[in-house]
Amino acid sequence: MARKKTTAPAPPKCPVCQGSGEVSRTVHVGRKHRAVGQQTGLCLNCLGSGEAPTD
């Protein structure tokens, strides 16, 4: 008799970074805080894992 292998369901994606683990922030420079571009960084909600926090 053959048994079927079941796979665990995929964890839900982080709502902030949509599962990528990175978020973009606008970079401001000068006295008038001009926006000059964007910089990517670690998502603080999921700490870069891309999975939704369990709490």
PDB file of N, H, CA, C and O in Angstrom:
ATOM      1  N   MET A   1       0.835  -1.171   0.000  1.00  0.00           N
ATOM      2  CA  MET A   1       0.000   0.000   0.000  1.00  0.00           C
ATOM      3  C   MET A   1       0.886   1.243   0.000  1.00  0.00           C
ATOM      4  O   MET A   1       1.761   1.372   0.856  1.00  0.00           O
ATOM      5  N   ALA A   2       0.680   2.131  -0.917  1.00  0.00           N
ATOM      6  H   ALA A   2      -0.031   2.026  -1.613  1.00  0.00           H
ATOM      7  CA  ALA A   2       1.494   3.345  -1.022  1.00  0.00           C
ATOM      8  C   ALA A   2       0.856   4.472  -0.217  1.00  0.00           C
ATOM      9  O   ALA A   2      -0.359   4.669  -0.233  1.00  0.00           O
ATOM     10  N   ARG A   3       1.717   5.201   0.485  1.00  0.00           N
ATOM     11  H   ARG A   3       2.704   5.041   0.498  1.00  0.00           H
ATOM     12  CA  ARG A   3       1.216   6.329   1.265  1.00  0.00           C
ATOM     13  C   ARG A   3       1.449   7.614   0.485  1.00  0.00           C
ATOM     14  O   ARG A   3       2.449   7.757  -0.219  1.00  0.00           O
ATOM     15  N   LYS A   4       0.528   8.531   0.619  1.00  0.00           N
ATOM     16  H   LYS A   4      -0.284   8.415   1.191  1.00  0.00           H
ATOM     17  CA  LYS A   4       0.677   9.823  -0.033  1.00  0.00           C
ATOM     18  C   LYS A   4       1.469  10.745   0.881  1.00  0.00           C
ATOM     19  O   LYS A   4       1.232  10.803   2.088  1.00  0.00           O
ATOM     20  N   LYS A   5       2.398  11.452   0.295  1.00  0.00           N
ATOM     21  H   LYS A   5       2.590  11.405  -0.685  1.00  0.00           H
ATOM     22  CA  LYS A   5       3.172  12.421   1.065  1.00  0.00           C
ATOM     23  C   LYS A   5       2.421  13.750   1.078  1.00  0.00           C
ATOM     24  O   LYS A   5       2.010  14.255   0.033  1.00  0.00           O
ATOM     25  N   THR A   6       2.252  14.295   2.248  1.00  0.00           N
ATOM     26  H   THR A   6       2.585  13.885   3.097  1.00  0.00           H
ATOM     27  CA  THR A   6       1.587  15.587   2.356  1.00  0.00           C
ATOM     28  C   THR A   6       2.643  16.654   2.605  1.00  0.00           C
ATOM     29  O   THR A   6       3.603  16.434   3.343  1.00  0.00           O
ATOM     30  N   THR A   7       2.459  17.782   1.998  1.00  0.00           N
ATOM     31  H   THR A   7       1.679  17.961   1.398  1.00  0.00           H
ATOM     32  CA  THR A   7       3.388  18.891   2.190  1.00  0.00           C
ATOM     33  C   THR A   7       2.756  19.910   3.121  1.00  0.00           C
ATOM     34  O   THR A   7       1.540  20.095   3.141  1.00  0.00           O
ATOM     35  N   ALA A   8       3.594  20.553   3.875  1.00  0.00           N
ATOM     36  H   ALA A   8       4.583  20.403   3.858  1.00  0.00           H
ATOM     37  CA  ALA A   8       3.103  21.578   4.794  1.00  0.00           C
ATOM     38  C   ALA A   8       2.656  22.789   3.983  1.00  0.00           C
ATOM     39  O   ALA A   8       3.282  23.121   2.976  1.00  0.00           O
ATOM     40  N   PRO A   9       1.590  23.448   4.406  1.00  0.00           N
ATOM     41  CA  PRO A   9       1.138  24.631   3.665  1.00  0.00           C
ATOM     42  C   PRO A   9       2.187  25.745   3.755  1.00  0.00           C
ATOM     43  O   PRO A   9       2.876  25.887   4.765  1.00  0.00           O
ATOM     44  N   ALA A  10       2.290  26.515   2.700  1.00  0.00           N
ATOM     45  H   ALA A  10       1.729  26.400   1.880  1.00  0.00           H
ATOM     46  CA  ALA A  10       3.262  27.606   2.665  1.00  0.00           C
ATOM     47  C   ALA A  10       2.881  28.667   3.696  1.00  0.00           C
ATOM     48  O   ALA A  10       1.702  28.997   3.827  1.00  0.00           O
ATOM     49  N   PRO A  11       3.853  29.206   4.428  1.00  0.00           N
ATOM     50  CA  PRO A  11       3.525  30.239   5.409  1.00  0.00           C
ATOM     51  C   PRO A  11       3.051  31.506   4.703  1.00  0.00           C
ATOM     52  O   PRO A  11       3.463  31.775   3.574  1.00  0.00           O
ATOM     53  N   PRO A  12       2.197  32.281   5.349  1.00  0.00           N
ATOM     54  CA  PRO A  12       1.704  33.504   4.702  1.00  0.00           C
ATOM     55  C   PRO A  12       2.828  34.524   4.522  1.00  0.00           C
ATOM     56  O   PRO A  12       3.768  34.582   5.315  1.00  0.00           O
ATOM     57  N   LYS A  13       2.710  35.325   3.465  1.00  0.00           N
ATOM     58  H   LYS A  13       1.947  35.278   2.821  1.00  0.00           H
ATOM     59  CA  LYS A  13       3.720  36.336   3.172  1.00  0.00           C
ATOM     60  C   LYS A  13       3.544  37.547   4.086  1.00  0.00           C
ATOM     61  O   LYS A  13       2.443  37.836   4.554  1.00  0.00           O
ATOM     62  N   CYS A  14       4.637  38.238   4.326  1.00  0.00           N
ATOM     63  H   CYS A  14       5.532  38.003   3.945  1.00  0.00           H
ATOM     64  CA  CYS A  14       4.626  39.447   5.139  1.00  0.00           C
ATOM     65  C   CYS A  14       3.831  40.532   4.404  1.00  0.00           C
ATOM     66  O   CYS A  14       4.077  40.764   3.220  1.00  0.00           O
ATOM     67  N   PRO A  15       2.886  41.201   5.071  1.00  0.00           N
ATOM     68  CA  PRO A  15       2.093  42.229   4.389  1.00  0.00           C
ATOM     69  C   PRO A  15       2.882  43.495   4.072  1.00  0.00           C
ATOM     70  O   PRO A  15       2.482  44.255   3.190  1.00  0.00           O
ATOM     71  N   VAL A  16       3.971  43.737   4.753  1.00  0.00           N
ATOM     72  H   VAL A  16       4.295  43.120   5.470  1.00  0.00           H
ATOM     73  CA  VAL A  16       4.745  44.962   4.536  1.00  0.00           C
ATOM     74  C   VAL A  16       5.634  44.846   3.304  1.00  0.00           C
ATOM     75  O   VAL A  16       5.648  45.746   2.464  1.00  0.00           O
ATOM     76  N   CYS A  17       6.380  43.742   3.188  1.00  0.00           N
ATOM     77  H   CYS A  17       6.369  43.011   3.870  1.00  0.00           H
ATOM     78  CA  CYS A  17       7.342  43.590   2.091  1.00  0.00           C
ATOM     79  C   CYS A  17       6.847  42.633   1.011  1.00  0.00           C
ATOM     80  O   CYS A  17       7.574  42.399   0.045  1.00  0.00           O
ATOM     81  N   GLN A  18       5.657  42.074   1.126  1.00  0.00           N
ATOM     82  H   GLN A  18       5.066  42.263   1.911  1.00  0.00           H
ATOM     83  CA  GLN A  18       5.070  41.126   0.187  1.00  0.00           C
ATOM     84  C   GLN A  18       5.956  39.899  -0.028  1.00  0.00           C
ATOM     85  O   GLN A  18       5.972  39.335  -1.122  1.00  0.00           O
ATOM     86  N   GLY A  19       6.681  39.486   0.991  1.00  0.00           N
ATOM     87  H   GLY A  19       6.667  39.944   1.880  1.00  0.00           H
ATOM     88  CA  GLY A  19       7.464  38.266   0.933  1.00  0.00           C
ATOM     89  C   GLY A  19       8.881  38.411   0.414  1.00  0.00           C
ATOM     90  O   GLY A  19       9.603  37.417   0.331  1.00  0.00           O
ATOM     91  N   SER A  20       9.306  39.623   0.060  1.00  0.00           N
ATOM     92  H   SER A  20       8.720  40.431   0.127  1.00  0.00           H
ATOM     93  CA  SER A  20      10.661  39.784  -0.476  1.00  0.00           C
ATOM     94  C   SER A  20      11.702  39.934   0.625  1.00  0.00           C
ATOM     95  O   SER A  20      12.866  39.597   0.411  1.00  0.00           O
ATOM     96  N   GLY A  21      11.315  40.428   1.792  1.00  0.00           N
ATOM     97  H   GLY A  21      10.369  40.702   1.966  1.00  0.00           H
ATOM     98  CA  GLY A  21      12.257  40.618   2.888  1.00  0.00           C
ATOM     99  C   GLY A  21      12.938  41.973   2.861  1.00  0.00           C
ATOM    100  O   GLY A  21      13.709  42.295   3.766  1.00  0.00           O
ATOM    101  N   GLU A  22      12.667  42.772   1.839  1.00  0.00           N
ATOM    102  H   GLU A  22      12.042  42.511   1.104  1.00  0.00           H
ATOM    103  CA  GLU A  22      13.277  44.106   1.721  1.00  0.00           C
ATOM    104  C   GLU A  22      12.193  45.150   1.504  1.00  0.00           C
ATOM    105  O   GLU A  22      11.154  44.869   0.905  1.00  0.00           O
ATOM    106  N   VAL A  23      12.444  46.346   1.992  1.00  0.00           N
ATOM    107  H   VAL A  23      13.288  46.574   2.477  1.00  0.00           H
ATOM    108  CA  VAL A  23      11.554  47.478   1.772  1.00  0.00           C
ATOM    109  C   VAL A  23      12.377  48.652   1.249  1.00  0.00           C
ATOM    110  O   VAL A  23      13.569  48.754   1.536  1.00  0.00           O
ATOM    111  N   SER A  24      11.745  49.534   0.487  1.00  0.00           N
ATOM    112  H   SER A  24      10.776  49.451   0.253  1.00  0.00           H
ATOM    113  CA  SER A  24      12.421  50.704  -0.061  1.00  0.00           C
ATOM    114  C   SER A  24      12.083  51.930   0.769  1.00  0.00           C
ATOM    115  O   SER A  24      10.947  52.110   1.209  1.00  0.00           O
ATOM    116  N   ARG A  25      13.086  52.766   0.973  1.00  0.00           N
ATOM    117  H   ARG A  25      14.009  52.619   0.616  1.00  0.00           H
ATOM    118  CA  ARG A  25      12.913  54.027   1.697  1.00  0.00           C
ATOM    119  C   ARG A  25      13.433  55.154   0.831  1.00  0.00           C
ATOM    120  O   ARG A  25      14.431  54.985   0.130  1.00  0.00           O
ATOM    121  N   THR A  26      12.778  56.294   0.867  1.00  0.00           N
ATOM    122  H   THR A  26      11.967  56.431   1.436  1.00  0.00           H
ATOM    123  CA  THR A  26      13.221  57.456   0.112  1.00  0.00           C
ATOM    124  C   THR A  26      14.385  58.110   0.843  1.00  0.00           C
ATOM    125  O   THR A  26      14.359  58.257   2.065  1.00  0.00           O
ATOM    126  N   VAL A  27      15.411  58.503   0.084  1.00  0.00           N
ATOM    127  H   VAL A  27      15.433  58.384  -0.909  1.00  0.00           H
ATOM    128  CA  VAL A  27      16.587  59.156   0.653  1.00  0.00           C
ATOM    129  C   VAL A  27      16.430  60.660   0.449  1.00  0.00           C
ATOM    130  O   VAL A  27      16.201  61.121  -0.669  1.00  0.00           O
ATOM    131  N   HIS A  28      16.556  61.429   1.548  1.00  0.00           N
ATOM    132  H   HIS A  28      16.742  61.054   2.457  1.00  0.00           H
ATOM    133  CA  HIS A  28      16.437  62.890   1.508  1.00  0.00           C
ATOM    134  C   HIS A  28      17.791  63.507   1.818  1.00  0.00           C
ATOM    135  O   HIS A  28      18.512  63.037   2.699  1.00  0.00           O
ATOM    136  N   VAL A  29      18.133  64.573   1.081  1.00  0.00           N
ATOM    137  H   VAL A  29      17.547  64.954   0.366  1.00  0.00           H
ATOM    138  CA  VAL A  29      19.395  65.268   1.318  1.00  0.00           C
ATOM    139  C   VAL A  29      19.164  66.776   1.355  1.00  0.00           C
ATOM    140  O   VAL A  29      18.163  67.279   0.845  1.00  0.00           O
ATOM    141  N   GLY A  30      20.093  67.473   1.958  1.00  0.00           N
ATOM    142  H   GLY A  30      20.906  67.064   2.373  1.00  0.00           H
ATOM    143  CA  GLY A  30      20.077  68.932   1.976  1.00  0.00           C
ATOM    144  C   GLY A  30      19.193  69.514   3.051  1.00  0.00           C
ATOM    145  O   GLY A  30      18.483  68.804   3.762  1.00  0.00           O
ATOM    146  N   ARG A  31      19.260  70.853   3.151  1.00  0.00           N
ATOM    147  H   ARG A  31      19.837  71.429   2.573  1.00  0.00           H
ATOM    148  CA  ARG A  31      18.462  71.551   4.156  1.00  0.00           C
ATOM    149  C   ARG A  31      16.977  71.447   3.884  1.00  0.00           C
ATOM    150  O   ARG A  31      16.171  71.399   4.812  1.00  0.00           O
ATOM    151  N   LYS A  32      16.614  71.412   2.608  1.00  0.00           N
ATOM    152  H   LYS A  32      17.269  71.451   1.854  1.00  0.00           H
ATOM    153  CA  LYS A  32      15.190  71.365   2.248  1.00  0.00           C
ATOM    154  C   LYS A  32      14.682  69.928   2.105  1.00  0.00           C
ATOM    155  O   LYS A  32      13.531  69.710   1.725  1.00  0.00           O
ATOM    156  N   HIS A  33      15.526  68.964   2.404  1.00  0.00           N
ATOM    157  H   HIS A  33      16.461  69.141   2.713  1.00  0.00           H
ATOM    158  CA  HIS A  33      15.173  67.540   2.380  1.00  0.00           C
ATOM    159  C   HIS A  33      14.623  67.117   1.023  1.00  0.00           C
ATOM    160  O   HIS A  33      13.523  66.573   0.919  1.00  0.00           O
ATOM    161  N   ARG A  34      15.414  67.381  -0.013  1.00  0.00           N
ATOM    162  H   ARG A  34      16.307  67.823   0.071  1.00  0.00           H
ATOM    163  CA  ARG A  34      15.030  66.941  -1.352  1.00  0.00           C
ATOM    164  C   ARG A  34      15.123  65.426  -1.447  1.00  0.00           C
ATOM    165  O   ARG A  34      16.049  64.808  -0.922  1.00  0.00           O
ATOM    166  N   ALA A  35      14.143  64.841  -2.128  1.00  0.00           N
ATOM    167  H   ALA A  35      13.390  65.343  -2.554  1.00  0.00           H
ATOM    168  CA  ALA A  35      14.177  63.389  -2.366  1.00  0.00           C
ATOM    169  C   ALA A  35      15.076  63.127  -3.565  1.00  0.00           C
ATOM    170  O   ALA A  35      14.840  63.666  -4.646  1.00  0.00           O
ATOM    171  N   VAL A  36      16.114  62.295  -3.383  1.00  0.00           N
ATOM    172  H   VAL A  36      16.306  61.856  -2.505  1.00  0.00           H
ATOM    173  CA  VAL A  36      17.067  62.037  -4.466  1.00  0.00           C
ATOM    174  C   VAL A  36      17.027  60.594  -4.960  1.00  0.00           C
ATOM    175  O   VAL A  36      17.638  60.296  -5.986  1.00  0.00           O
ATOM    176  N   GLY A  37      16.358  59.718  -4.296  1.00  0.00           N
ATOM    177  H   GLY A  37      15.862  59.960  -3.463  1.00  0.00           H
ATOM    178  CA  GLY A  37      16.318  58.326  -4.734  1.00  0.00           C
ATOM    179  C   GLY A  37      15.755  57.430  -3.662  1.00  0.00           C
ATOM    180  O   GLY A  37      15.190  57.889  -2.669  1.00  0.00           O
ATOM    181  N   GLN A  38      15.923  56.136  -3.883  1.00  0.00           N
ATOM    182  H   GLN A  38      16.382  55.763  -4.689  1.00  0.00           H
ATOM    183  CA  GLN A  38      15.443  55.166  -2.909  1.00  0.00           C
ATOM    184  C   GLN A  38      16.564  54.211  -2.544  1.00  0.00           C
ATOM    185  O   GLN A  38      17.482  53.966  -3.326  1.00  0.00           O
ATOM    186  N   GLN A  39      16.464  53.680  -1.341  1.00  0.00           N
ATOM    187  H   GLN A  39      15.718  53.878  -0.705  1.00  0.00           H
ATOM    188  CA  GLN A  39      17.448  52.752  -0.812  1.00  0.00           C
ATOM    189  C   GLN A  39      16.685  51.566  -0.226  1.00  0.00           C
ATOM    190  O   GLN A  39      15.685  51.756   0.466  1.00  0.00           O
ATOM    191  N   THR A  40      17.147  50.346  -0.494  1.00  0.00           N
ATOM    192  H   THR A  40      17.959  50.191  -1.056  1.00  0.00           H
ATOM    193  CA  THR A  40      16.471  49.175   0.053  1.00  0.00           C
ATOM    194  C   THR A  40      17.118  48.782   1.377  1.00  0.00           C
ATOM    195  O   THR A  40      18.311  48.988   1.603  1.00  0.00           O
ATOM    196  N   GLY A  41      16.300  48.219   2.226  1.00  0.00           N
ATOM    197  H   GLY A  41      15.331  48.052   2.043  1.00  0.00           H
ATOM    198  CA  GLY A  41      16.791  47.776   3.526  1.00  0.00           C
ATOM    199  C   GLY A  41      15.990  46.589   4.010  1.00  0.00           C
ATOM    200  O   GLY A  41      15.020  46.179   3.372  1.00  0.00           O
ATOM    201  N   LEU A  42      16.390  46.046   5.122  1.00  0.00           N
ATOM    202  H   LEU A  42      17.178  46.379   5.641  1.00  0.00           H
ATOM    203  CA  LEU A  42      15.764  44.882   5.730  1.00  0.00           C
ATOM    204  C   LEU A  42      14.384  45.248   6.261  1.00  0.00           C
ATOM    205  O   LEU A  42      14.213  46.298   6.881  1.00  0.00           O
ATOM    206  N   CYS A  43      13.413  44.398   6.024  1.00  0.00           N
ATOM    207  H   CYS A  43      13.552  43.545   5.520  1.00  0.00           H
ATOM    208  CA  CYS A  43      12.061  44.611   6.535  1.00  0.00           C
ATOM    209  C   CYS A  43      12.073  44.371   8.042  1.00  0.00           C
ATOM    210  O   CYS A  43      12.481  43.303   8.498  1.00  0.00           O
ATOM    211  N   LEU A  44      11.635  45.345   8.803  1.00  0.00           N
ATOM    212  H   LEU A  44      11.303  46.213   8.432  1.00  0.00           H
ATOM    213  CA  LEU A  44      11.646  45.227  10.254  1.00  0.00           C
ATOM    214  C   LEU A  44      10.445  44.452  10.792  1.00  0.00           C
ATOM    215  O   LEU A  44      10.437  44.043  11.953  1.00  0.00           O
ATOM    216  N   ASN A  45       9.442  44.254   9.955  1.00  0.00           N
ATOM    217  H   ASN A  45       9.449  44.586   9.012  1.00  0.00           H
ATOM    218  CA  ASN A  45       8.276  43.508  10.394  1.00  0.00           C
ATOM    219  C   ASN A  45       8.564  42.006  10.462  1.00  0.00           C
ATOM    220  O   ASN A  45       8.186  41.336  11.423  1.00  0.00           O
ATOM    221  N   CYS A  46       9.244  41.481   9.420  1.00  0.00           N
ATOM    222  H   CYS A  46       9.551  42.025   8.640  1.00  0.00           H
ATOM    223  CA  CYS A  46       9.523  40.041   9.385  1.00  0.00           C
ATOM    224  C   CYS A  46      11.011  39.742   9.553  1.00  0.00           C
ATOM    225  O   CYS A  46      11.408  38.577   9.524  1.00  0.00           O
ATOM    226  N   LEU A  47      11.823  40.748   9.723  1.00  0.00           N
ATOM    227  H   LEU A  47      11.501  41.694   9.746  1.00  0.00           H
ATOM    228  CA  LEU A  47      13.267  40.638   9.889  1.00  0.00           C
ATOM    229  C   LEU A  47      13.942  39.945   8.697  1.00  0.00           C
ATOM    230  O   LEU A  47      14.906  39.199   8.869  1.00  0.00           O
ATOM    231  N   GLY A  48      13.426  40.199   7.493  1.00  0.00           N
ATOM    232  H   GLY A  48      12.643  40.805   7.353  1.00  0.00           H
ATOM    233  CA  GLY A  48      14.051  39.703   6.277  1.00  0.00           C
ATOM    234  C   GLY A  48      13.677  38.304   5.869  1.00  0.00           C
ATOM    235  O   GLY A  48      14.180  37.821   4.855  1.00  0.00           O
ATOM    236  N   SER A  49      12.818  37.625   6.609  1.00  0.00           N
ATOM    237  H   SER A  49      12.410  38.018   7.433  1.00  0.00           H
ATOM    238  CA  SER A  49      12.484  36.247   6.252  1.00  0.00           C
ATOM    239  C   SER A  49      11.413  36.188   5.163  1.00  0.00           C
ATOM    240  O   SER A  49      11.347  35.209   4.418  1.00  0.00           O
ATOM    241  N   GLY A  50      10.575  37.220   5.060  1.00  0.00           N
ATOM    242  H   GLY A  50      10.629  38.015   5.664  1.00  0.00           H
ATOM    243  CA  GLY A  50       9.503  37.231   4.069  1.00  0.00           C
ATOM    244  C   GLY A  50       8.226  36.580   4.544  1.00  0.00           C
ATOM    245  O   GLY A  50       7.215  36.625   3.843  1.00  0.00           O
ATOM    246  N   GLU A  51       8.246  35.973   5.722  1.00  0.00           N
ATOM    247  H   GLU A  51       9.068  35.936   6.291  1.00  0.00           H
ATOM    248  CA  GLU A  51       7.071  35.304   6.276  1.00  0.00           C
ATOM    249  C   GLU A  51       6.367  36.225   7.264  1.00  0.00           C
ATOM    250  O   GLU A  51       7.010  37.019   7.950  1.00  0.00           O
ATOM    251  N   ALA A  52       5.063  36.114   7.331  1.00  0.00           N
ATOM    252  H   ALA A  52       4.541  35.469   6.773  1.00  0.00           H
ATOM    253  CA  ALA A  52       4.281  36.929   8.257  1.00  0.00           C
ATOM    254  C   ALA A  52       4.634  36.558   9.688  1.00  0.00           C
ATOM    255  O   ALA A  52       4.805  35.377   9.990  1.00  0.00           O
ATOM    256  N   PRO A  53       4.748  37.545  10.582  1.00  0.00           N
ATOM    257  CA  PRO A  53       5.029  37.233  11.987  1.00  0.00           C
ATOM    258  C   PRO A  53       3.875  36.451  12.611  1.00  0.00           C
ATOM    259  O   PRO A  53       2.718  36.630  12.231  1.00  0.00           O
ATOM    260  N   THR A  54       4.190  35.597  13.555  1.00  0.00           N
ATOM    261  H   THR A  54       5.130  35.451  13.864  1.00  0.00           H
ATOM    262  CA  THR A  54       3.182  34.749  14.174  1.00  0.00           C
ATOM    263  C   THR A  54       2.398  35.450  15.273  1.00  0.00           C
ATOM    264  O   THR A  54       1.341  34.966  15.680  1.00  0.00           O
ATOM    265  N   ASP A  55       2.881  36.548  15.747  1.00  0.00           N
ATOM    266  H   ASP A  55       3.740  36.941  15.417  1.00  0.00           H
ATOM    267  CA  ASP A  55       2.185  37.241  16.843  1.00  0.00           C
ATOM    268  C   ASP A  55       1.004  38.003  16.355  1.00  0.00           C
ATOM    269  O   ASP A  55       0.310  38.640  17.147  1.00  0.00           O
TER     270      ASP A  55
END
